[in-house]
């Protein structure tokens, strides 16, 4: 793999043969990672595997914290205690007993959790492999961090802990998602997640008909929530993702609950929507039917402008691998550094589809271009940090 001296990412070129070999190795790693179950809050086995890979690659200061985040440090040639962080989340949405079989159909490779985010973690390893080979000059330190708690009710807990630990050093973050190739996420949308519980006295469906039911009340509340009209701009959404409660078909439910996901491009719009939900909950409450609201997720918002150097580096890297880049907003681990004023982007390794489904798939052929892009972004971001330009 060859690199030419220069201050701009565009002056670097990568040997296609070595890049193809790296893509093959990355896919093998992605499949190995995918075969290790890693539900949110249960990522220990996958973390142990990544720690072993960090050791094999020669990273320094390898550790696993109480959240099962895995850390490994690459020391730059002109280390001055300012660093770049490259991250990818370990956890998946699938339960530990989910069948993890994979199969290939042409250029598509199917497997639950393969794109989100086994291949993202494999991309993390691939960049570390390139840097530790000594073939690409890097001036600043780079922390490689495999995070946890990105999915579901994890509430970005892994990244929150990792960034708190490293924020005194980290000047920029490159976050990796397996299936986001061609997209550059520059903004993290605000997310609030509520667990709303209804409680009543309960009773027999025949003998006590007419008494308040927690389930009936919760259904009525759900109807009121779904009648709310959030603004289209800034884009603001809601989703009732889960409902539970009751004990049997012929009993008036004494308790029931729903799980509500609220999102917005703007924190103020999100607060207005949450207040509307809470107002409806208050209106529904009575002495015989009581509602409580618990915040179970709070993902902060943040963004960097389209002309930020990190964005320009990422868009240039995509252009160099003949891909058109698109700027996006979403909810990823990058929300955390962005909310703290630290430049951060989320980019991908390949394309794919059906995320969070058993028939999730990735495209194999774009992996080489995705890795080329990641290496170019890493070089460019490291140069900017070394020059104090990020």
MARTI-961657 format. One record per residue (C-alpha): residue number from 1; residue in three letters; chain; y, x, z. Coordinates in steps of 0.2 Angstrom, whole numbers, plus 2048, in hexadecimal, padded with zeros to 3 digits. Layout:
N
+------+------+-------+-----+-----+-----+
! resi ! resn ! chain !  yy !  xx !  zz !
+------+------+-------+-----+-----+-----+
!  NUM !  Ala !     A !   Y !   X !   Z !
...
+------+------+-------+-----+-----+-----+
//
This chain:
390
+------+------+-------+-----+-----+-----+
! resi ! resn ! chain !  yy !  xx !  zz !
+------+------+-------+-----+-----+-----+
!    1 !  Unk !     A ! 800 ! 800 ! 800 !
!    2 !  Unk !     A ! 810 ! 808 ! 7FA !
!    3 !  Unk !     A ! 822 ! 806 ! 800 !
!    4 !  Unk !     A ! 832 ! 80E ! 7FA !
!    5 !  Unk !     A ! 840 ! 814 ! 805 !
!    6 !  Unk !     A ! 84F ! 808 ! 805 !
!    7 !  Unk !     A ! 859 ! 7FC ! 810 !
!    8 !  Unk !     A ! 855 ! 7EC ! 807 !
!    9 !  Unk !     A ! 844 ! 7E3 ! 807 !
!   10 !  Unk !     A ! 845 ! 7E1 ! 7F4 !
!   11 !  Unk !     A ! 842 ! 7F4 ! 7F2 !
!   12 !  Unk !     A ! 830 ! 7F3 ! 7F9 !
!   13 !  Unk !     A ! 821 ! 7F0 ! 7EE !
!   14 !  Unk !     A ! 80F ! 7EE ! 7F4 !
!   15 !  Unk !     A ! 7FF ! 7F3 ! 7EB !
!   16 !  Unk !     A ! 7F7 ! 7E4 ! 7E4 !
!   17 !  Unk !     A ! 7E5 ! 7EA ! 7E7 !
!   18 !  Unk !     A ! 7E8 ! 7EE ! 7F9 !
!   19 !  Unk !     A ! 7F1 ! 7DD ! 7FB !
!   20 !  Unk !     A ! 7E2 ! 7D4 ! 7F4 !
!   21 !  Unk !     A ! 7D7 ! 7DD ! 800 !
!   22 !  Unk !     A ! 7E2 ! 7D9 ! 80E !
!   23 !  Unk !     A ! 7E2 ! 7C6 ! 809 !
!   24 !  Unk !     A ! 7CF ! 7C7 ! 809 !
!   25 !  Unk !     A ! 7CF ! 7CE ! 81B !
!   26 !  Unk !     A ! 7DC ! 7C2 ! 821 !
!   27 !  Unk !     A ! 7D1 ! 7B3 ! 81A !
!   28 !  Unk !     A ! 7C2 ! 7BA ! 823 !
!   29 !  Unk !     A ! 7CC ! 7BB ! 833 !
!   30 !  Unk !     A ! 7D3 ! 7AA ! 831 !
!   31 !  Unk !     A ! 7C1 ! 7A3 ! 830 !
!   32 !  Unk !     A ! 7BB ! 7AD ! 83F !
!   33 !  Unk !     A ! 7CA ! 7A6 ! 849 !
!   34 !  Unk !     A ! 7C7 ! 795 ! 843 !
!   35 !  Unk !     A ! 7B5 ! 795 ! 84A !
!   36 !  Unk !     A ! 7BC ! 798 ! 85C !
!   37 !  Unk !     A ! 7C1 ! 787 ! 863 !
!   38 !  Unk !     A ! 7D2 ! 787 ! 86A !
!   39 !  Unk !     A ! 7D9 ! 776 ! 870 !
!   40 !  Unk !     A ! 7EA ! 777 ! 878 !
!   41 !  Unk !     A ! 7E8 ! 77D ! 88A !
!   42 !  Unk !     A ! 7D7 ! 784 ! 886 !
!   43 !  Unk !     A ! 7DB ! 793 ! 87B !
!   44 !  Unk !     A ! 7D3 ! 7A1 ! 886 !
!   45 !  Unk !     A ! 7C5 ! 7A5 ! 87A !
!   46 !  Unk !     A ! 7CF ! 7A7 ! 86B !
!   47 !  Unk !     A ! 7DC ! 7B1 ! 875 !
!   48 !  Unk !     A ! 7CE ! 7BD ! 87A !
!   49 !  Unk !     A ! 7C9 ! 7BF ! 868 !
!   50 !  Unk !     A ! 7DB ! 7C3 ! 862 !
!   51 !  Unk !     A ! 7DE ! 7CF ! 871 !
!   52 !  Unk !     A ! 7CE ! 7D8 ! 86A !
!   53 !  Unk !     A ! 7D6 ! 7D9 ! 859 !
!   54 !  Unk !     A ! 7E6 ! 7DF ! 85F !
!   55 !  Unk !     A ! 7DD ! 7ED ! 867 !
!   56 !  Unk !     A ! 7D3 ! 7F1 ! 857 !
!   57 !  Unk !     A ! 7E3 ! 7F2 ! 84D !
!   58 !  Unk !     A ! 7EB ! 7FE ! 85A !
!   59 !  Unk !     A ! 7F9 ! 7F4 ! 861 !
!   60 !  Unk !     A ! 800 ! 7F9 ! 872 !
!   61 !  Unk !     A ! 803 ! 7F0 ! 882 !
!   62 !  Unk !     A ! 7F6 ! 7E3 ! 87E !
!   63 !  Unk !     A ! 7F5 ! 7D5 ! 88B !
!   64 !  Unk !     A ! 7F1 ! 7C3 ! 88E !
!   65 !  Unk !     A ! 7FC ! 7B9 ! 899 !
!   66 !  Unk !     A ! 7F9 ! 7A9 ! 8A4 !
!   67 !  Unk !     A ! 7FC ! 79E ! 895 !
!   68 !  Unk !     A ! 7EF ! 7A8 ! 88B !
!   69 !  Unk !     A ! 7FD ! 7AF ! 880 !
!   70 !  Unk !     A ! 7F7 ! 7BF ! 878 !
!   71 !  Unk !     A ! 804 ! 7CD ! 876 !
!   72 !  Unk !     A ! 803 ! 7DE ! 86D !
!   73 !  Unk !     A ! 811 ! 7EA ! 869 !
!   74 !  Unk !     A ! 814 ! 7F5 ! 859 !
!   75 !  Unk !     A ! 81F ! 803 ! 85D !
!   76 !  Unk !     A ! 82C ! 806 ! 84F !
!   77 !  Unk !     A ! 831 ! 817 ! 84A !
!   78 !  Unk !     A ! 842 ! 816 ! 851 !
!   79 !  Unk !     A ! 83F ! 80A ! 860 !
!   80 !  Unk !     A ! 84E ! 806 ! 86A !
!   81 !  Unk !     A ! 847 ! 7F8 ! 875 !
!   82 !  Unk !     A ! 84C ! 7EB ! 868 !
!   83 !  Unk !     A ! 83E ! 7E1 ! 860 !
!   84 !  Unk !     A ! 838 ! 7D5 ! 853 !
!   85 !  Unk !     A ! 82C ! 7C8 ! 859 !
!   86 !  Unk !     A ! 81E ! 7C1 ! 84D !
!   87 !  Unk !     A ! 815 ! 7B2 ! 854 !
!   88 !  Unk !     A ! 808 ! 7A6 ! 84F !
!   89 !  Unk !     A ! 800 ! 798 ! 85A !
!   90 !  Unk !     A ! 7EE ! 799 ! 85F !
!   91 !  Unk !     A ! 7EB ! 787 ! 864 !
!   92 !  Unk !     A ! 7E4 ! 778 ! 85A !
!   93 !  Unk !     A ! 7E5 ! 765 ! 85B !
!   94 !  Unk !     A ! 7D2 ! 764 ! 85B !
!   95 !  Unk !     A ! 7C7 ! 762 ! 86A !
!   96 !  Unk !     A ! 7BB ! 770 ! 86F !
!   97 !  Unk !     A ! 7AB ! 767 ! 869 !
!   98 !  Unk !     A ! 7B3 ! 763 ! 857 !
!   99 !  Unk !     A ! 7A7 ! 769 ! 84A !
!  100 !  Unk !     A ! 7AF ! 778 ! 841 !
!  101 !  Unk !     A ! 7A5 ! 779 ! 831 !
!  102 !  Unk !     A ! 7AE ! 780 ! 822 !
!  103 !  Unk !     A ! 7AB ! 77E ! 80F !
!  104 !  Unk !     A ! 7B3 ! 784 ! 7FF !
!  105 !  Unk !     A ! 7B7 ! 77A ! 7F0 !
!  106 !  Unk !     A ! 7BF ! 785 ! 7E2 !
!  107 !  Unk !     A ! 7CF ! 78C ! 7E9 !
!  108 !  Unk !     A ! 7CF ! 781 ! 7F8 !
!  109 !  Unk !     A ! 7C7 ! 785 ! 809 !
!  110 !  Unk !     A ! 7C4 ! 777 ! 815 !
!  111 !  Unk !     A ! 7C3 ! 778 ! 828 !
!  112 !  Unk !     A ! 7CB ! 770 ! 837 !
!  113 !  Unk !     A ! 7D9 ! 77B ! 83E !
!  114 !  Unk !     A ! 7D7 ! 788 ! 830 !
!  115 !  Unk !     A ! 7E9 ! 786 ! 82A !
!  116 !  Unk !     A ! 7F0 ! 781 ! 83A !
!  117 !  Unk !     A ! 7F0 ! 78E ! 840 !
!  118 !  Unk !     A ! 7E1 ! 799 ! 83E !
!  119 !  Unk !     A ! 7E8 ! 7A1 ! 82E !
!  120 !  Unk !     A ! 7F9 ! 7A3 ! 836 !
!  121 !  Unk !     A ! 7F1 ! 7AD ! 844 !
!  122 !  Unk !     A ! 7E7 ! 7B7 ! 837 !
!  123 !  Unk !     A ! 7F8 ! 7BA ! 82E !
!  124 !  Unk !     A ! 7FE ! 7C1 ! 83F !
!  125 !  Unk !     A ! 7F0 ! 7CD ! 83F !
!  126 !  Unk !     A ! 7F2 ! 7D2 ! 82D !
!  127 !  Unk !     A ! 804 ! 7D7 ! 830 !
!  128 !  Unk !     A ! 7FF ! 7E1 ! 83F !
!  129 !  Unk !     A ! 7F1 ! 7E9 ! 834 !
!  130 !  Unk !     A ! 7FE ! 7EF ! 827 !
!  131 !  Unk !     A ! 80A ! 7F6 ! 834 !
!  132 !  Unk !     A ! 7FD ! 7FF ! 83E !
!  133 !  Unk !     A ! 7F7 ! 807 ! 82E !
!  134 !  Unk !     A ! 807 ! 811 ! 82D !
!  135 !  Unk !     A ! 80A ! 80D ! 81B !
!  136 !  Unk !     A ! 81A ! 803 ! 81E !
!  137 !  Unk !     A ! 829 ! 80A ! 827 !
!  138 !  Unk !     A ! 82F ! 800 ! 836 !
!  139 !  Unk !     A ! 83D ! 805 ! 840 !
!  140 !  Unk !     A ! 83D ! 7F8 ! 84E !
!  141 !  Unk !     A ! 830 ! 7F3 ! 85B !
!  142 !  Unk !     A ! 826 ! 7E3 ! 856 !
!  143 !  Unk !     A ! 81E ! 7D8 ! 862 !
!  144 !  Unk !     A ! 80F ! 7CF ! 85B !
!  145 !  Unk !     A ! 80C ! 7BF ! 866 !
!  146 !  Unk !     A ! 7FE ! 7B2 ! 864 !
!  147 !  Unk !     A ! 805 ! 7A3 ! 86D !
!  148 !  Unk !     A ! 7FD ! 794 ! 875 !
!  149 !  Unk !     A ! 802 ! 782 ! 879 !
!  150 !  Unk !     A ! 80B ! 77E ! 868 !
!  151 !  Unk !     A ! 801 ! 76E ! 864 !
!  152 !  Unk !     A ! 801 ! 75D ! 86C !
!  153 !  Unk !     A ! 806 ! 75D ! 87E !
!  154 !  Unk !     A ! 807 ! 770 ! 87F !
!  155 !  Unk !     A ! 81A ! 76E ! 87E !
!  156 !  Unk !     A ! 81C ! 780 ! 876 !
!  157 !  Unk !     A ! 817 ! 786 ! 888 !
!  158 !  Unk !     A ! 810 ! 797 ! 880 !
!  159 !  Unk !     A ! 81F ! 79B ! 877 !
!  160 !  Unk !     A ! 82B ! 796 ! 885 !
!  161 !  Unk !     A ! 822 ! 7A3 ! 890 !
!  162 !  Unk !     A ! 821 ! 7B0 ! 883 !
!  163 !  Unk !     A ! 833 ! 7AF ! 87E !
!  164 !  Unk !     A ! 838 ! 7AF ! 890 !
!  165 !  Unk !     A ! 82E ! 7BF ! 892 !
!  166 !  Unk !     A ! 834 ! 7C8 ! 883 !
!  167 !  Unk !     A ! 846 ! 7C1 ! 880 !
!  168 !  Unk !     A ! 84E ! 7D0 ! 887 !
!  169 !  Unk !     A ! 847 ! 7DA ! 879 !
!  170 !  Unk !     A ! 845 ! 7CE ! 86A !
!  171 !  Unk !     A ! 853 ! 7CC ! 85E !
!  172 !  Unk !     A ! 84A ! 7C1 ! 851 !
!  173 !  Unk !     A ! 83A ! 7B7 ! 84F !
!  174 !  Unk !     A ! 82E ! 7B5 ! 840 !
!  175 !  Unk !     A ! 822 ! 7A6 ! 844 !
!  176 !  Unk !     A ! 813 ! 7A4 ! 839 !
!  177 !  Unk !     A ! 80B ! 793 ! 834 !
!  178 !  Unk !     A ! 7FB ! 794 ! 829 !
!  179 !  Unk !     A ! 800 ! 787 ! 81C !
!  180 !  Unk !     A ! 813 ! 789 ! 81B !
!  181 !  Unk !     A ! 814 ! 795 ! 80C !
!  182 !  Unk !     A ! 824 ! 792 ! 802 !
!  183 !  Unk !     A ! 82D ! 78A ! 810 !
!  184 !  Unk !     A ! 83A ! 793 ! 81C !
!  185 !  Unk !     A ! 83D ! 789 ! 82C !
!  186 !  Unk !     A ! 84E ! 78D ! 832 !
!  187 !  Unk !     A ! 851 ! 77F ! 83E !
!  188 !  Unk !     A ! 847 ! 778 ! 84D !
!  189 !  Unk !     A ! 848 ! 765 ! 84F !
!  190 !  Unk !     A ! 84A ! 75E ! 861 !
!  191 !  Unk !     A ! 83A ! 755 ! 868 !
!  192 !  Unk !     A ! 838 ! 74B ! 877 !
!  193 !  Unk !     A ! 827 ! 743 ! 87C !
!  194 !  Unk !     A ! 826 ! 735 ! 889 !
!  195 !  Unk !     A ! 817 ! 72E ! 892 !
!  196 !  Unk !     A ! 81B ! 71C ! 896 !
!  197 !  Unk !     A ! 810 ! 713 ! 8A3 !
!  198 !  Unk !     A ! 80F ! 701 ! 8A7 !
!  199 !  Unk !     A ! 808 ! 6FA ! 8B7 !
!  200 !  Unk !     A ! 804 ! 6E9 ! 8BD !
!  201 !  Unk !     A ! 7F9 ! 6E0 ! 8CA !
!  202 !  Unk !     A ! 7EB ! 6DD ! 8BE !
!  203 !  Unk !     A ! 7DE ! 6CF ! 8C0 !
!  204 !  Unk !     A ! 7D1 ! 6C4 ! 8B7 !
!  205 !  Unk !     A ! 7D5 ! 6BF ! 8A5 !
!  206 !  Unk !     A ! 7D0 ! 6AD ! 8A9 !
!  207 !  Unk !     A ! 7D4 ! 6AA ! 8BB !
!  208 !  Unk !     A ! 7E5 ! 6B3 ! 8BA !
!  209 !  Unk !     A ! 7EB ! 6AF ! 8A9 !
!  210 !  Unk !     A ! 7FD ! 6B0 ! 8A8 !
!  211 !  Unk !     A ! 7FF ! 6BF ! 8B4 !
!  212 !  Unk !     A ! 808 ! 6CE ! 8AD !
!  213 !  Unk !     A ! 7FC ! 6DA ! 8A4 !
!  214 !  Unk !     A ! 800 ! 6ED ! 8A2 !
!  215 !  Unk !     A ! 7F9 ! 6ED ! 890 !
!  216 !  Unk !     A ! 803 ! 6DD ! 88B !
!  217 !  Unk !     A ! 813 ! 6E4 ! 892 !
!  218 !  Unk !     A ! 810 ! 6F5 ! 88A !
!  219 !  Unk !     A ! 80D ! 6EC ! 879 !
!  220 !  Unk !     A ! 81D ! 6E3 ! 87A !
!  221 !  Unk !     A ! 826 ! 6F3 ! 87F !
!  222 !  Unk !     A ! 81E ! 6FB ! 870 !
!  223 !  Unk !     A ! 824 ! 6EE ! 865 !
!  224 !  Unk !     A ! 836 ! 6F0 ! 86B !
!  225 !  Unk !     A ! 835 ! 703 ! 869 !
!  226 !  Unk !     A ! 82F ! 701 ! 857 !
!  227 !  Unk !     A ! 83D ! 6F5 ! 853 !
!  228 !  Unk !     A ! 84A ! 702 ! 857 !
!  229 !  Unk !     A ! 853 ! 709 ! 848 !
!  230 !  Unk !     A ! 857 ! 71C ! 84A !
!  231 !  Unk !     A ! 863 ! 724 ! 83E !
!  232 !  Unk !     A ! 85D ! 72B ! 82D !
!  233 !  Unk !     A ! 86A ! 739 ! 82F !
!  234 !  Unk !     A ! 868 ! 743 ! 83A !
!  235 !  Unk !     A ! 856 ! 73F ! 837 !
!  236 !  Unk !     A ! 84F ! 737 ! 847 !
!  237 !  Unk !     A ! 83D ! 730 ! 849 !
!  238 !  Unk !     A ! 831 ! 729 ! 856 !
!  239 !  Unk !     A ! 81E ! 727 ! 857 !
!  240 !  Unk !     A ! 813 ! 71F ! 863 !
!  241 !  Unk !     A ! 804 ! 72B ! 862 !
!  242 !  Unk !     A ! 7F8 ! 725 ! 86F !
!  243 !  Unk !     A ! 7F5 ! 715 ! 87A !
!  244 !  Unk !     A ! 7E9 ! 713 ! 888 !
!  245 !  Unk !     A ! 7E5 ! 708 ! 897 !
!  246 !  Unk !     A ! 7DB ! 6F9 ! 89D !
!  247 !  Unk !     A ! 7CA ! 6F9 ! 8A4 !
!  248 !  Unk !     A ! 7C0 ! 6EB ! 89B !
!  249 !  Unk !     A ! 7C3 ! 6DD ! 88F !
!  250 !  Unk !     A ! 7C3 ! 6CF ! 89C !
!  251 !  Unk !     A ! 7CF ! 6D7 ! 8A8 !
!  252 !  Unk !     A ! 7E2 ! 6D6 ! 8A8 !
!  253 !  Unk !     A ! 7E7 ! 6E8 ! 8A7 !
!  254 !  Unk !     A ! 7EF ! 6F0 ! 8B7 !
!  255 !  Unk !     A ! 7F4 ! 700 ! 8AE !
!  256 !  Unk !     A ! 7F8 ! 705 ! 89C !
!  257 !  Unk !     A ! 802 ! 713 ! 894 !
!  258 !  Unk !     A ! 808 ! 719 ! 883 !
!  259 !  Unk !     A ! 80E ! 72A ! 87D !
!  260 !  Unk !     A ! 81E ! 72B ! 873 !
!  261 !  Unk !     A ! 824 ! 739 ! 868 !
!  262 !  Unk !     A ! 837 ! 739 ! 864 !
!  263 !  Unk !     A ! 83E ! 746 ! 858 !
!  264 !  Unk !     A ! 84F ! 749 ! 850 !
!  265 !  Unk !     A ! 859 ! 756 ! 847 !
!  266 !  Unk !     A ! 867 ! 754 ! 853 !
!  267 !  Unk !     A ! 865 ! 755 ! 866 !
!  268 !  Unk !     A ! 872 ! 747 ! 869 !
!  269 !  Unk !     A ! 86A ! 73B ! 85D !
!  270 !  Unk !     A ! 859 ! 73E ! 866 !
!  271 !  Unk !     A ! 862 ! 73B ! 877 !
!  272 !  Unk !     A ! 868 ! 72A ! 870 !
!  273 !  Unk !     A ! 857 ! 725 ! 86A !
!  274 !  Unk !     A ! 84F ! 72A ! 87B !
!  275 !  Unk !     A ! 85C ! 720 ! 884 !
!  276 !  Unk !     A ! 858 ! 711 ! 879 !
!  277 !  Unk !     A ! 846 ! 712 ! 87E !
!  278 !  Unk !     A ! 84A ! 714 ! 890 !
!  279 !  Unk !     A ! 855 ! 705 ! 88F !
!  280 !  Unk !     A ! 847 ! 6FA ! 888 !
!  281 !  Unk !     A ! 83C ! 700 ! 895 !
!  282 !  Unk !     A ! 848 ! 6FB ! 8A3 !
!  283 !  Unk !     A ! 84A ! 6EA ! 89B !
!  284 !  Unk !     A ! 837 ! 6E7 ! 89B !
!  285 !  Unk !     A ! 835 ! 6EC ! 8AD !
!  286 !  Unk !     A ! 833 ! 6DF ! 8BB !
!  287 !  Unk !     A ! 82C ! 6DE ! 8CC !
!  288 !  Unk !     A ! 81B ! 6D9 ! 8C5 !
!  289 !  Unk !     A ! 81B ! 6E5 ! 8B6 !
!  290 !  Unk !     A ! 822 ! 6F6 ! 8B9 !
!  291 !  Unk !     A ! 825 ! 704 ! 8AD !
!  292 !  Unk !     A ! 827 ! 717 ! 8B0 !
!  293 !  Unk !     A ! 82C ! 724 ! 8A3 !
!  294 !  Unk !     A ! 826 ! 736 ! 8A5 !
!  295 !  Unk !     A ! 82D ! 744 ! 899 !
!  296 !  Unk !     A ! 81D ! 74E ! 893 !
!  297 !  Unk !     A ! 825 ! 758 ! 885 !
!  298 !  Unk !     A ! 836 ! 75F ! 882 !
!  299 !  Unk !     A ! 838 ! 76B ! 873 !
!  300 !  Unk !     A ! 849 ! 772 ! 871 !
!  301 !  Unk !     A ! 853 ! 772 ! 861 !
!  302 !  Unk !     A ! 85C ! 780 ! 859 !
!  303 !  Unk !     A ! 860 ! 787 ! 847 !
!  304 !  Unk !     A ! 867 ! 796 ! 83E !
!  305 !  Unk !     A ! 873 ! 793 ! 82E !
!  306 !  Unk !     A ! 86C ! 795 ! 81C !
!  307 !  Unk !     A ! 875 ! 7A5 ! 819 !
!  308 !  Unk !     A ! 86E ! 7AD ! 829 !
!  309 !  Unk !     A ! 867 ! 7BF ! 825 !
!  310 !  Unk !     A ! 856 ! 7BA ! 82B !
!  311 !  Unk !     A ! 856 ! 7AB ! 81F !
!  312 !  Unk !     A ! 85C ! 7B5 ! 810 !
!  313 !  Unk !     A ! 84E ! 7C2 ! 814 !
!  314 !  Unk !     A ! 841 ! 7B4 ! 814 !
!  315 !  Unk !     A ! 847 ! 7AC ! 804 !
!  316 !  Unk !     A ! 848 ! 7BD ! 7FB !
!  317 !  Unk !     A ! 836 ! 7C1 ! 800 !
!  318 !  Unk !     A ! 830 ! 7B0 ! 7F9 !
!  319 !  Unk !     A ! 83A ! 7B4 ! 7E9 !
!  320 !  Unk !     A ! 831 ! 7C5 ! 7E8 !
!  321 !  Unk !     A ! 820 ! 7BD ! 7E8 !
!  322 !  Unk !     A ! 826 ! 7B0 ! 7DB !
!  323 !  Unk !     A ! 827 ! 7A1 ! 7E7 !
!  324 !  Unk !     A ! 836 ! 796 ! 7E8 !
!  325 !  Unk !     A ! 83B ! 794 ! 7FA !
!  326 !  Unk !     A ! 841 ! 784 ! 803 !
!  327 !  Unk !     A ! 84A ! 783 ! 813 !
!  328 !  Unk !     A ! 843 ! 777 ! 820 !
!  329 !  Unk !     A ! 845 ! 770 ! 831 !
!  330 !  Unk !     A ! 836 ! 76D ! 83D !
!  331 !  Unk !     A ! 82E ! 76E ! 84E !
!  332 !  Unk !     A ! 825 ! 77F ! 850 !
!  333 !  Unk !     A ! 825 ! 78D ! 85C !
!  334 !  Unk !     A ! 835 ! 794 ! 855 !
!  335 !  Unk !     A ! 83E ! 785 ! 85D !
!  336 !  Unk !     A ! 83E ! 790 ! 86D !
!  337 !  Unk !     A ! 847 ! 79F ! 868 !
!  338 !  Unk !     A ! 853 ! 795 ! 85D !
!  339 !  Unk !     A ! 858 ! 78B ! 86C !
!  340 !  Unk !     A ! 85C ! 79B ! 875 !
!  341 !  Unk !     A ! 867 ! 7A1 ! 866 !
!  342 !  Unk !     A ! 85A ! 7AE ! 860 !
!  343 !  Unk !     A ! 858 ! 7AD ! 84D !
!  344 !  Unk !     A ! 847 ! 7A7 ! 848 !
!  345 !  Unk !     A ! 83E ! 7A0 ! 839 !
!  346 !  Unk !     A ! 82D ! 799 ! 836 !
!  347 !  Unk !     A ! 824 ! 79D ! 826 !
!  348 !  Unk !     A ! 812 ! 79B ! 81F !
!  349 !  Unk !     A ! 803 ! 7A5 ! 819 !
!  350 !  Unk !     A ! 7FD ! 799 ! 80B !
!  351 !  Unk !     A ! 7FD ! 787 ! 806 !
!  352 !  Unk !     A ! 7F2 ! 779 ! 80C !
!  353 !  Unk !     A ! 7F1 ! 767 ! 812 !
!  354 !  Unk !     A ! 7E9 ! 75A ! 81D !
!  355 !  Unk !     A ! 7EF ! 763 ! 82D !
!  356 !  Unk !     A ! 7E8 ! 75C ! 83D !
!  357 !  Unk !     A ! 7D9 ! 754 ! 834 !
!  358 !  Unk !     A ! 7C7 ! 759 ! 832 !
!  359 !  Unk !     A ! 7C9 ! 75B ! 81F !
!  360 !  Unk !     A ! 7D8 ! 767 ! 821 !
!  361 !  Unk !     A ! 7D8 ! 774 ! 813 !
!  362 !  Unk !     A ! 7E1 ! 784 ! 80E !
!  363 !  Unk !     A ! 7E4 ! 78B ! 7FC !
!  364 !  Unk !     A ! 7DC ! 79D ! 7FB !
!  365 !  Unk !     A ! 7E5 ! 7A5 ! 7EC !
!  366 !  Unk !     A ! 7F6 ! 7A4 ! 7F3 !
!  367 !  Unk !     A ! 7F1 ! 7AE ! 803 !
!  368 !  Unk !     A ! 7F5 ! 7BF ! 7FB !
!  369 !  Unk !     A ! 807 ! 7B9 ! 7F6 !
!  370 !  Unk !     A ! 809 ! 7B2 ! 807 !
!  371 !  Unk !     A ! 805 ! 7C3 ! 810 !
!  372 !  Unk !     A ! 810 ! 7CC ! 804 !
!  373 !  Unk !     A ! 81E ! 7C1 ! 809 !
!  374 !  Unk !     A ! 81A ! 7C3 ! 81B !
!  375 !  Unk !     A ! 81B ! 7D6 ! 81A !
!  376 !  Unk !     A ! 82B ! 7D6 ! 810 !
!  377 !  Unk !     A ! 833 ! 7CA ! 81D !
!  378 !  Unk !     A ! 82D ! 7D6 ! 82B !
!  379 !  Unk !     A ! 834 ! 7E5 ! 823 !
!  380 !  Unk !     A ! 845 ! 7DD ! 81F !
!  381 !  Unk !     A ! 846 ! 7D5 ! 831 !
!  382 !  Unk !     A ! 842 ! 7E6 ! 839 !
!  383 !  Unk !     A ! 84F ! 7EF ! 82E !
!  384 !  Unk !     A ! 85C ! 7E2 ! 834 !
!  385 !  Unk !     A ! 858 ! 7E4 ! 846 !
!  386 !  Unk !     A ! 858 ! 7F7 ! 845 !
!  387 !  Unk !     A ! 869 ! 7F6 ! 83D !
!  388 !  Unk !     A ! 86F ! 7E9 ! 84A !
!  389 !  Unk !     A ! 872 ! 7DC ! 83C !
!  390 !  Unk !     A ! 868 ! 7CE ! 842 !
+------+------+-------+-----+-----+-----+
//
